[in-house]
Amino acid sequence: MRFFGTTGRRFSIFTKLVLAFLVVIAPLYALGAFVNDRGAKFVEQEISESLRQQAEFYSTSLETEFERMMALQREFMADEDLGSLSVLEERLSTYERVMAMRRLQARLSLIKESSLYISRARAYIPSIGRIISSNGGVNTLDRVRLEELKSDAILASLPFVHKDGELFIREYYPSPFNLDVRDPNFVLELQVSVPALYRFLEQLPGYENGGAVLVQERVAIVSEKHAASYDKIKDQVEAQLSLWAEQDAVVGGPSEARTATLTLQDEHYLTVRVYSPSIHSHMIVYVPEREVMGPLQKYRTYMWLISGIALSVVLVFAYWIYRVIHRPLRKMVGAFRKVEQGNLQVDIRHESNDEFRYMYEKFNFMVAHLNKLIYEVYEQKIHLQQSELKQLQSQINPHFLYNSFYLLYRMTKAHDVENATRFTRFLGDYYQYLTRNAKEEVRLEDEIRHVRAYTEIQSIRFADRIRVTLEDPPAEARAVPVPRLILQPIVENAYQHGFDLDLDDCRLQIGFALERSPGNEPLLSIVVRDNGAGMSDEQFEAWREAFRLDQPIREVTGMLNVHRRLKLKYGERAGVRLASGEPGLVVVITLPANLPPETGAPEGGA
């Protein structure tokens, strides 16, 4: 796109308009993008915090329940029947032993029923070789089973024992004791309900592809529902646990909650770990970011869509500005350049009915008016040159000059001193007026004085065969400014073409009158009337057409030259009109009668 009018300017109007639009919309867009980004980050933080709080809540709930279970277990270790059966068994009768086992079994059932997470409560009593269960059974405790219990106690540093997919909470009495030296008095065991743990974990995190896992001593408890999703990120979770362990070691112990983002095959998982120190377990909740942040991603997509729409709006606005403003301006500038190059035939059009149409119409009017003015000035210049040429020709007209000198010769030879004196004075006045070109306009009385000198010369030449009546103008019209040489060419035309010089009764009458136009403008009329042969109807029509079209019949004559000069100077209100004098011809010169503010001295004189 080439911008017009860029010489000496850095930016075009089109560029400035587009930049102004961008300056307005860019901060708004940037502010909207900033607010959207900050809002998205805030929502992400809130979602992460919500997930962390959810994990902490469930972890705390589970920890509280396990602490209660373990507290019941510790309280039960002081049970009288349990102590009697494990230490004083030899002193009990059979009946007392049976009743003690029944009471013990009933209390174990109470412990089992006290929590959803206890599937069975057992008491291992080596002294009587029995296993008393909350489920109503009493089994034999053999040496193999007892050694397994002792072995599990050696391997497990915590009260939690994971074995064969089951989870047990065991308390050995006395504790601590040396298992290599003696057997425990009794072992109190709570078997944790793994299905209940599964159901508990399945409540987290509330997302389809997310999950929750409980990790104790590198043993992960995960439900079947979450098993598939956990298997995908198991390695990443274990690696992250190791990293968290290193970080915890630096700060002197595990913190309660940590978050991290795990990546698996371009999919990100938001992971929260909550550590429960009382049960020595890690509750880990993981959720795919696309599920948690899905709505945010949708809004980010909307933001990109809005960005695309905003860019489209900018482009559409720029194109609209180009079509509505830039293109019409460029068209007008091109038209101005054509006018600058001299082409005044430019005509531009605009289809829409807006300000540019008005400007185009005014431009066309201006160019047409300028063309007319240039033509009129050019024509006036030509007419002035022709007038000056005619004037020069009249100044050096050999026939007029020779005839004048020959007539002067005859008068001096006849010793007609009086007429010779008059003749030379009129001849001097005549040529003095012709040769003084300082002013384009003169007063009417100066133009009349020049015509009087011309008619006096002609009267002496033709021995009074042509009688001239030159009336005085109205007093208020004497100082009216008129163009030079507008009356003498009309009078000269009458002498050359109007009279038959073989006749004696030739008359020429020149009169003046002040009139009013329909617009109440004062007009000066100069009437030149002769009684010559006049014109035929065809000649009259040809002259009227020539005056109307400003076109000469054969050449630019004196009358047509005067008519054009008046029309160019004063417009349609001035000019020359012809009428029949029956006999003869009547020529009427009309022009505005504008008096100057000050009246100067008459021009002419010796």
Secondary structure by P-SEA (a helix, b strand, c coil): ccccccccccccaaaaaaaaaaaaaaaaaaaaaaaaaaaaaaaaaaaaaaaaaaaaaaaaaaaaaaaaaaaaaaaacccaaaaaaacccccccaaaaaaaaaaaaaaaaaaaaccccccbbbbbbccccbbbbccbbbbbbcaaaaaaaaaaaaaccccccccccbbbbbbccccccccccccccbbbbbbccaaaaaaaaaacccccccbbbbbccccccccccaaaaaaaaaaaaaaaaaaaaaaaaaacccccbbbbbbbccccccbbbbbbbccccccbbbbbcccccaaaaaaaaaaaaaaaaaaaaaaaaaaaaaaaacaaaaaaaaaaaaaaaaccccbbbbbccccaaaaaaaaaaaaaaaaaaaaaaaaaaaaaaaaaaaaaaaaacaaaaaaaaaaaaaaaaaacaaaaaaaaaaaaaaaaaaaaccccccccaaaaaaaaaaaaaaaaaaacccbbbbbbbcccccccccccccccaaaaaaaacccccccccbbbbbbbcccccccccbbbbbbbbbbccccccaaaaaaaaaaaaaccccccccaaaaaaaaaaaaccccbbbbbbbcccbbbbbbbbbbccccccccccccc
